[in-house]
């Protein structure tokens, strides 16, 4: 889920290659999920943390 990947997104900032696309494989994710686009994954919004 996005909640599981969110800490890794923060830790992986500056890394050249990371594999954090797990939430894209889910049929449904949490409310306020991580945002993915052509540039990659974006940092989580405060709403994701609850």
PQR file of N, CA, C, O and H, with PARSE charges and radii, in Angstrom:
ATOM      1  N   UNK A   1       0.835  -1.186   0.000 -0.4000 1.5000
ATOM      2  CA  UNK A   1       0.000   0.000   0.000 -0.0000 2.0000
ATOM      3  C   UNK A   1       0.879   1.248   0.000  0.5500 1.7000
ATOM      4  O   UNK A   1       2.083   1.179   0.246 -0.5500 1.4000
ATOM      5  N   UNK A   2       0.266   2.362  -0.275 -0.4000 1.5000
ATOM      6  CA  UNK A   2       1.006   3.626  -0.235 -0.0000 2.0000
ATOM      7  C   UNK A   2       1.565   3.897   1.154  0.5500 1.7000
ATOM      8  O   UNK A   2       2.647   4.468   1.291 -0.5500 1.4000
ATOM      9  H   UNK A   2      -0.712   2.418  -0.475  0.4000 1.0000
ATOM     10  N   UNK A   3       0.829   3.488   2.183 -0.4000 1.5000
ATOM     11  CA  UNK A   3       1.310   3.706   3.547 -0.0000 2.0000
ATOM     12  C   UNK A   3       2.586   2.905   3.808  0.5500 1.7000
ATOM     13  O   UNK A   3       3.467   3.371   4.530 -0.5500 1.4000
ATOM     14  H   UNK A   3      -0.050   3.024   2.071  0.4000 1.0000
ATOM     15  N   UNK A   4       2.696   1.725   3.239 -0.4000 1.5000
ATOM     16  CA  UNK A   4       3.898   0.908   3.400 -0.0000 2.0000
ATOM     17  C   UNK A   4       5.084   1.492   2.635  0.5500 1.7000
ATOM     18  O   UNK A   4       6.220   1.399   3.101 -0.5500 1.4000
ATOM     19  H   UNK A   4       1.981   1.346   2.652  0.4000 1.0000
ATOM     20  N   UNK A   5       4.841   2.089   1.476 -0.4000 1.5000
ATOM     21  CA  UNK A   5       5.914   2.637   0.645 -0.0000 2.0000
ATOM     22  C   UNK A   5       6.347   4.041   1.060  0.5500 1.7000
ATOM     23  O   UNK A   5       7.470   4.445   0.759 -0.5500 1.4000
ATOM     24  H   UNK A   5       3.919   2.165   1.097  0.4000 1.0000
ATOM     25  N   UNK A   6       5.497   4.784   1.735 -0.4000 1.5000
ATOM     26  CA  UNK A   6       5.780   6.188   2.052 -0.0000 2.0000
ATOM     27  C   UNK A   6       7.101   6.394   2.797  0.5500 1.7000
ATOM     28  O   UNK A   6       7.849   7.299   2.427 -0.5500 1.4000
ATOM     29  H   UNK A   6       4.585   4.455   1.980  0.4000 1.0000
ATOM     30  N   UNK A   7       7.430   5.602   3.827 -0.4000 1.5000
ATOM     31  CA  UNK A   7       8.730   5.809   4.482 -0.0000 2.0000
ATOM     32  C   UNK A   7       9.904   5.573   3.528  0.5500 1.7000
ATOM     33  O   UNK A   7      10.915   6.272   3.599 -0.5500 1.4000
ATOM     34  H   UNK A   7       6.823   4.867   4.128  0.4000 1.0000
ATOM     35  N   UNK A   8       9.769   4.591   2.639 -0.4000 1.5000
ATOM     36  CA  UNK A   8      10.841   4.312   1.687 -0.0000 2.0000
ATOM     37  C   UNK A   8      11.014   5.453   0.698  0.5500 1.7000
ATOM     38  O   UNK A   8      12.134   5.745   0.278 -0.5500 1.4000
ATOM     39  H   UNK A   8       8.948   4.023   2.581  0.4000 1.0000
ATOM     40  N   UNK A   9       9.918   6.102   0.322 -0.4000 1.5000
ATOM     41  CA  UNK A   9      10.011   7.257  -0.586 -0.0000 2.0000
ATOM     42  C   UNK A   9      10.875   8.334   0.056  0.5500 1.7000
ATOM     43  O   UNK A   9      11.721   8.933  -0.607 -0.5500 1.4000
ATOM     44  H   UNK A   9       9.008   5.865   0.663  0.4000 1.0000
ATOM     45  N   UNK A  10      10.664   8.574   1.329 -0.4000 1.5000
ATOM     46  CA  UNK A  10      11.447   9.595   2.024 -0.0000 2.0000
ATOM     47  C   UNK A  10      12.911   9.189   2.146  0.5500 1.7000
ATOM     48  O   UNK A  10      13.802  10.020   1.969 -0.5500 1.4000
ATOM     49  H   UNK A  10       9.976   8.087   1.867  0.4000 1.0000
ATOM     50  N   UNK A  11      13.166   7.922   2.444 -0.4000 1.5000
ATOM     51  CA  UNK A  11      14.545   7.448   2.594 -0.0000 2.0000
ATOM     52  C   UNK A  11      15.291   7.368   1.269  0.5500 1.7000
ATOM     53  O   UNK A  11      16.513   7.512   1.240 -0.5500 1.4000
ATOM     54  H   UNK A  11      12.442   7.247   2.587  0.4000 1.0000
ATOM     55  N   UNK A  12      14.575   7.141   0.178 -0.4000 1.5000
ATOM     56  CA  UNK A  12      15.212   6.934  -1.123 -0.0000 2.0000
ATOM     57  C   UNK A  12      15.455   8.224  -1.897  0.5500 1.7000
ATOM     58  O   UNK A  12      15.937   8.171  -3.029 -0.5500 1.4000
ATOM     59  H   UNK A  12      13.582   7.025   0.202  0.4000 1.0000
ATOM     60  N   UNK A  13      15.141   9.359  -1.330 -0.4000 1.5000
ATOM     61  CA  UNK A  13      15.374  10.621  -2.034 -0.0000 2.0000
ATOM     62  C   UNK A  13      16.853  10.726  -2.394  0.5500 1.7000
ATOM     63  O   UNK A  13      17.723  10.530  -1.546 -0.5500 1.4000
ATOM     64  H   UNK A  13      14.750   9.402  -0.411  0.4000 1.0000
ATOM     65  N   UNK A  14      17.117  11.026  -3.621 -0.4000 1.5000
ATOM     66  CA  UNK A  14      18.494  11.156  -4.077 -0.0000 2.0000
ATOM     67  C   UNK A  14      19.069   9.873  -4.652  0.5500 1.7000
ATOM     68  O   UNK A  14      20.137   9.902  -5.263 -0.5500 1.4000
ATOM     69  H   UNK A  14      16.410  11.185  -4.310  0.4000 1.0000
ATOM     70  N   UNK A  15      18.387   8.749  -4.471 -0.4000 1.5000
ATOM     71  CA  UNK A  15      18.866   7.492  -5.041 -0.0000 2.0000
ATOM     72  C   UNK A  15      18.612   7.495  -6.547  0.5500 1.7000
ATOM     73  O   UNK A  15      17.629   8.067  -7.018 -0.5500 1.4000
ATOM     74  H   UNK A  15      17.520   8.726  -3.974  0.4000 1.0000
ATOM     75  N   UNK A  16      19.498   6.859  -7.287 -0.4000 1.5000
ATOM     76  CA  UNK A  16      19.320   6.805  -8.736 -0.0000 2.0000
ATOM     77  C   UNK A  16      18.217   5.839  -9.143  0.5500 1.7000
ATOM     78  O   UNK A  16      17.431   6.135 -10.042 -0.5500 1.4000
ATOM     79  H   UNK A  16      20.297   6.395  -6.905  0.4000 1.0000
ATOM     80  N   UNK A  17      18.156   4.689  -8.485 -0.4000 1.5000
ATOM     81  CA  UNK A  17      17.176   3.670  -8.852 -0.0000 2.0000
ATOM     82  C   UNK A  17      16.527   3.130  -7.582  0.5500 1.7000
ATOM     83  O   UNK A  17      17.216   2.745  -6.637 -0.5500 1.4000
ATOM     84  H   UNK A  17      18.795   4.449  -7.754  0.4000 1.0000
ATOM     85  N   UNK A  18      15.209   3.107  -7.568 -0.4000 1.5000
ATOM     86  CA  UNK A  18      14.451   2.488  -6.477 -0.0000 2.0000
ATOM     87  C   UNK A  18      13.261   1.745  -7.081  0.5500 1.7000
ATOM     88  O   UNK A  18      12.820   2.058  -8.187 -0.5500 1.4000
ATOM     89  H   UNK A  18      14.650   3.421  -8.335  0.4000 1.0000
ATOM     90  N   UNK A  19      12.752   0.771  -6.353 -0.4000 1.5000
ATOM     91  CA  UNK A  19      11.600  -0.006  -6.810 -0.0000 2.0000
ATOM     92  C   UNK A  19      10.480   0.180  -5.794  0.5500 1.7000
ATOM     93  O   UNK A  19      10.366  -0.579  -4.832 -0.5500 1.4000
ATOM     94  H   UNK A  19      13.110   0.517  -5.455  0.4000 1.0000
ATOM     95  N   UNK A  20       9.662   1.191  -6.017 -0.4000 1.5000
ATOM     96  CA  UNK A  20       8.594   1.533  -5.075 -0.0000 2.0000
ATOM     97  C   UNK A  20       7.233   1.576  -5.760  0.5500 1.7000
ATOM     98  O   UNK A  20       6.373   2.374  -5.386 -0.5500 1.4000
ATOM     99  H   UNK A  20       9.754   1.808  -6.799  0.4000 1.0000
ATOM    100  N   UNK A  21       7.034   0.724  -6.756 -0.4000 1.5000
ATOM    101  CA  UNK A  21       5.779   0.769  -7.504 -0.0000 2.0000
ATOM    102  C   UNK A  21       4.736  -0.223  -6.998  0.5500 1.7000
ATOM    103  O   UNK A  21       3.722  -0.435  -7.663 -0.5500 1.4000
ATOM    104  H   UNK A  21       7.732   0.076  -7.060  0.4000 1.0000
ATOM    105  N   UNK A  22       4.959  -0.822  -5.860 -0.4000 1.5000
ATOM    106  CA  UNK A  22       4.024  -1.804  -5.311 -0.0000 2.0000
ATOM    107  C   UNK A  22       2.579  -1.352  -5.265  0.5500 1.7000
ATOM    108  O   UNK A  22       1.697  -2.118  -5.655 -0.5500 1.4000
ATOM    109  H   UNK A  22       5.783  -0.649  -5.320  0.4000 1.0000
ATOM    110  N   UNK A  23       2.292  -0.130  -4.802 -0.4000 1.5000
ATOM    111  CA  UNK A  23       0.895   0.297  -4.742 -0.0000 2.0000
ATOM    112  C   UNK A  23       0.196   0.334  -6.107  0.5500 1.7000
ATOM    113  O   UNK A  23      -1.030   0.253  -6.172 -0.5500 1.4000
ATOM    114  H   UNK A  23       3.008   0.492  -4.485  0.4000 1.0000
ATOM    115  N   UNK A  24       0.955   0.453  -7.181 -0.4000 1.5000
ATOM    116  CA  UNK A  24       0.340   0.476  -8.511 -0.0000 2.0000
ATOM    117  C   UNK A  24      -0.226  -0.890  -8.894  0.5500 1.7000
ATOM    118  O   UNK A  24      -1.062  -0.985  -9.793 -0.5500 1.4000
ATOM    119  H   UNK A  24       1.952   0.519  -7.127  0.4000 1.0000
ATOM    120  N   UNK A  25       0.222  -1.939  -8.222 -0.4000 1.5000
ATOM    121  CA  UNK A  25      -0.230  -3.294  -8.534 -0.0000 2.0000
ATOM    122  C   UNK A  25      -1.493  -3.680  -7.770  0.5500 1.7000
ATOM    123  O   UNK A  25      -2.073  -4.733  -8.032 -0.5500 1.4000
ATOM    124  H   UNK A  25       0.901  -1.862  -7.492  0.4000 1.0000
ATOM    125  N   UNK A  26      -1.924  -2.848  -6.834 -0.4000 1.5000
ATOM    126  CA  UNK A  26      -3.099  -3.144  -6.019 -0.0000 2.0000
ATOM    127  C   UNK A  26      -4.389  -2.760  -6.747  0.5500 1.7000
ATOM    128  O   UNK A  26      -4.427  -1.775  -7.484 -0.5500 1.4000
ATOM    129  H   UNK A  26      -1.453  -1.992  -6.621  0.4000 1.0000
ATOM    130  N   UNK A  27      -5.432  -3.543  -6.533 -0.4000 1.5000
ATOM    131  CA  UNK A  27      -6.741  -3.197  -7.098 -0.0000 2.0000
ATOM    132  C   UNK A  27      -7.275  -1.924  -6.454  0.5500 1.7000
ATOM    133  O   UNK A  27      -7.948  -1.127  -7.108 -0.5500 1.4000
ATOM    134  H   UNK A  27      -5.401  -4.343  -5.934  0.4000 1.0000
ATOM    135  N   UNK A  28      -6.976  -1.733  -5.172 -0.4000 1.5000
ATOM    136  CA  UNK A  28      -7.407  -0.532  -4.446 -0.0000 2.0000
ATOM    137  C   UNK A  28      -6.342  -0.188  -3.412  0.5500 1.7000
ATOM    138  O   UNK A  28      -5.758  -1.076  -2.792 -0.5500 1.4000
ATOM    139  H   UNK A  28      -6.429  -2.380  -4.640  0.4000 1.0000
ATOM    140  N   UNK A  29      -6.098   1.081  -3.235 -0.4000 1.5000
ATOM    141  CA  UNK A  29      -5.104   1.557  -2.271 -0.0000 2.0000
ATOM    142  C   UNK A  29      -5.828   2.385  -1.217  0.5500 1.7000
ATOM    143  O   UNK A  29      -7.049   2.536  -1.266 -0.5500 1.4000
ATOM    144  H   UNK A  29      -6.572   1.803  -3.739  0.4000 1.0000
ATOM    145  N   UNK A  30      -5.089   2.907  -0.289 -0.4000 1.5000
ATOM    146  CA  UNK A  30      -5.647   3.745   0.771 -0.0000 2.0000
ATOM    147  C   UNK A  30      -6.160   5.072   0.209  0.5500 1.7000
ATOM    148  O   UNK A  30      -5.878   5.430  -0.934 -0.5500 1.4000
ATOM    149  H   UNK A  30      -4.098   2.784  -0.248  0.4000 1.0000
ATOM    150  N   UNK A  31      -6.918   5.791   1.039 -0.4000 1.5000
ATOM    151  CA  UNK A  31      -7.276   7.166   0.694 -0.0000 2.0000
ATOM    152  C   UNK A  31      -5.997   7.990   0.662  0.5500 1.7000
ATOM    153  O   UNK A  31      -5.075   7.721   1.432 -0.5500 1.4000
ATOM    154  H   UNK A  31      -7.147   5.500   1.968  0.4000 1.0000
ATOM    155  N   UNK A  32      -5.923   8.972  -0.198 -0.4000 1.5000
ATOM    156  CA  UNK A  32      -4.763   9.863  -0.326 -0.0000 2.0000
ATOM    157  C   UNK A  32      -3.481   9.075  -0.629  0.5500 1.7000
ATOM    158  O   UNK A  32      -2.494   9.213   0.092 -0.5500 1.4000
ATOM    159  H   UNK A  32      -6.672   9.190  -0.824  0.4000 1.0000
ATOM    160  N   UNK A  33      -3.484   8.257  -1.678 -0.4000 1.5000
ATOM    161  CA  UNK A  33      -2.311   7.436  -1.993 -0.0000 2.0000
ATOM    162  C   UNK A  33      -1.136   8.266  -2.511  0.5500 1.7000
ATOM    163  O   UNK A  33      -1.271   9.458  -2.786 -0.5500 1.4000
ATOM    164  H   UNK A  33      -4.286   8.144  -2.264  0.4000 1.0000
ATOM    165  N   UNK A  34       0.014   7.608  -2.636 -0.4000 1.5000
ATOM    166  CA  UNK A  34       1.168   8.246  -3.258 -0.0000 2.0000
ATOM    167  C   UNK A  34       0.818   8.591  -4.699  0.5500 1.7000
ATOM    168  O   UNK A  34       0.022   7.900  -5.334 -0.5500 1.4000
ATOM    169  H   UNK A  34       0.123   6.639  -2.413  0.4000 1.0000
ATOM    170  N   UNK A  35       1.411   9.656  -5.208 -0.4000 1.5000
ATOM    171  CA  UNK A  35       1.175  10.077  -6.591 -0.0000 2.0000
ATOM    172  C   UNK A  35       2.331   9.583  -7.458  0.5500 1.7000
ATOM    173  O   UNK A  35       3.499   9.828  -7.153 -0.5500 1.4000
ATOM    174  H   UNK A  35       2.058  10.218  -4.693  0.4000 1.0000
ATOM    175  N   UNK A  36       1.994   8.892  -8.532 -0.4000 1.5000
ATOM    176  CA  UNK A  36       2.970   8.408  -9.507 -0.0000 2.0000
ATOM    177  C   UNK A  36       2.680   9.077 -10.843  0.5500 1.7000
ATOM    178  O   UNK A  36       1.520   9.228 -11.227 -0.5500 1.4000
ATOM    179  H   UNK A  36       1.046   8.693  -8.780  0.4000 1.0000
ATOM    180  N   UNK A  37       3.728   9.476 -11.550 -0.4000 1.5000
ATOM    181  CA  UNK A  37       3.579   9.992 -12.908 -0.0000 2.0000
ATOM    182  C   UNK A  37       4.841   9.652 -13.686  0.5500 1.7000
ATOM    183  O   UNK A  37       5.652   8.850 -13.223 -0.5500 1.4000
ATOM    184  H   UNK A  37       4.671   9.354 -11.239  0.4000 1.0000
ATOM    185  N   UNK A  38       5.019  10.241 -14.847 -0.4000 1.5000
ATOM    186  CA  UNK A  38       6.164   9.929 -15.707 -0.0000 2.0000
ATOM    187  C   UNK A  38       7.504  10.230 -15.039  0.5500 1.7000
ATOM    188  O   UNK A  38       8.517   9.624 -15.389 -0.5500 1.4000
ATOM    189  H   UNK A  38       4.361  10.892 -15.224  0.4000 1.0000
ATOM    190  N   UNK A  39       7.519  11.150 -14.088 -0.4000 1.5000
ATOM    191  CA  UNK A  39       8.769  11.486 -13.389 -0.0000 2.0000
ATOM    192  C   UNK A  39       9.072  10.531 -12.251  0.5500 1.7000
ATOM    193  O   UNK A  39      10.206  10.490 -11.773 -0.5500 1.4000
ATOM    194  H   UNK A  39       6.696  11.642 -13.804  0.4000 1.0000
ATOM    195  N   UNK A  40       8.090   9.762 -11.806 -0.4000 1.5000
ATOM    196  CA  UNK A  40       8.300   8.817 -10.714 -0.0000 2.0000
ATOM    197  C   UNK A  40       7.262   8.981  -9.625  0.5500 1.7000
ATOM    198  O   UNK A  40       6.122   9.370  -9.879 -0.5500 1.4000
ATOM    199  H   UNK A  40       7.169   9.796 -12.194  0.4000 1.0000
ATOM    200  N   UNK A  41       7.678   8.679  -8.411 -0.4000 1.5000
ATOM    201  CA  UNK A  41       6.779   8.769  -7.259 -0.0000 2.0000
ATOM    202  C   UNK A  41       7.061  10.069  -6.509  0.5500 1.7000
ATOM    203  O   UNK A  41       8.211  10.488  -6.381 -0.5500 1.4000
ATOM    204  H   UNK A  41       8.604   8.364  -8.204  0.4000 1.0000
ATOM    205  N   UNK A  42       6.007  10.691  -6.022 -0.4000 1.5000
ATOM    206  CA  UNK A  42       6.137  11.961  -5.311 -0.0000 2.0000
ATOM    207  C   UNK A  42       6.006  11.738  -3.810  0.5500 1.7000
ATOM    208  O   UNK A  42       5.382  10.761  -3.396 -0.5500 1.4000
ATOM    209  H   UNK A  42       5.073  10.350  -6.126  0.4000 1.0000
ATOM    210  N   UNK A  43       6.569  12.603  -2.990 -0.4000 1.5000
ATOM    211  CA  UNK A  43       6.472  12.446  -1.534 -0.0000 2.0000
ATOM    212  C   UNK A  43       5.013  12.387  -1.079  0.5500 1.7000
ATOM    213  O   UNK A  43       4.136  12.984  -1.704 -0.5500 1.4000
ATOM    214  H   UNK A  43       7.077  13.396  -3.326  0.4000 1.0000
ATOM    215  N   UNK A  44       4.761  11.670   0.003 -0.4000 1.5000
ATOM    216  CA  UNK A  44       3.385  11.542   0.487 -0.0000 2.0000
ATOM    217  C   UNK A  44       2.832  12.859   1.017  0.5500 1.7000
ATOM    218  O   UNK A  44       3.575  13.725   1.479 -0.5500 1.4000
ATOM    219  H   UNK A  44       5.473  11.185   0.511  0.4000 1.0000
ATOM    220  N   UNK A  45       1.520  12.986   0.939 -0.4000 1.5000
ATOM    221  CA  UNK A  45       0.850  14.143   1.530 -0.0000 2.0000
ATOM    222  C   UNK A  45       0.603  13.849   3.011  0.5500 1.7000
ATOM    223  O   UNK A  45       0.569  12.682   3.401 -0.5500 1.4000
ATOM    224  H   UNK A  45       0.917  12.283   0.564  0.4000 1.0000
ATOM    225  N   UNK A  46       0.433  14.861   3.828 -0.4000 1.5000
ATOM    226  CA  UNK A  46       0.159  14.632   5.255 -0.0000 2.0000
ATOM    227  C   UNK A  46      -1.088  13.775   5.489  0.5500 1.7000
ATOM    228  O   UNK A  46      -1.157  13.049   6.481 -0.5500 1.4000
ATOM    229  H   UNK A  46       0.461  15.809   3.510  0.4000 1.0000
ATOM    230  N   UNK A  47      -2.067  13.849   4.593 -0.4000 1.5000
ATOM    231  CA  UNK A  47      -3.301  13.080   4.759 -0.0000 2.0000
ATOM    232  C   UNK A  47      -3.063  11.568   4.720  0.5500 1.7000
ATOM    233  O   UNK A  47      -3.825  10.815   5.327 -0.5500 1.4000
ATOM    234  H   UNK A  47      -2.011  14.439   3.787  0.4000 1.0000
ATOM    235  N   UNK A  48      -2.029  11.116   4.025 -0.4000 1.5000
ATOM    236  CA  UNK A  48      -1.745   9.682   3.954 -0.0000 2.0000
ATOM    237  C   UNK A  48      -1.458   9.108   5.335  0.5500 1.7000
ATOM    238  O   UNK A  48      -1.839   7.975   5.631 -0.5500 1.4000
ATOM    239  H   UNK A  48      -1.410  11.728   3.533  0.4000 1.0000
ATOM    240  N   UNK A  49      -0.797   9.876   6.170 -0.4000 1.5000
ATOM    241  CA  UNK A  49      -0.389   9.389   7.492 -0.0000 2.0000
ATOM    242  C   UNK A  49      -1.557   9.274   8.459  0.5500 1.7000
ATOM    243  O   UNK A  49      -1.420   8.671   9.524 -0.5500 1.4000
ATOM    244  H   UNK A  49      -0.487  10.796   5.930  0.4000 1.0000
ATOM    245  N   UNK A  50      -2.709   9.847   8.102 -0.4000 1.5000
ATOM    246  CA  UNK A  50      -3.885   9.724   8.969 -0.0000 2.0000
ATOM    247  C   UNK A  50      -3.981  10.869   9.855  0.5500 1.7000
ATOM    248  O   UNK A  50      -4.907  10.948  10.662 -0.5500 1.4000
ATOM    249  H   UNK A  50      -2.820  10.336   7.237  0.4000 1.0000
TER
END
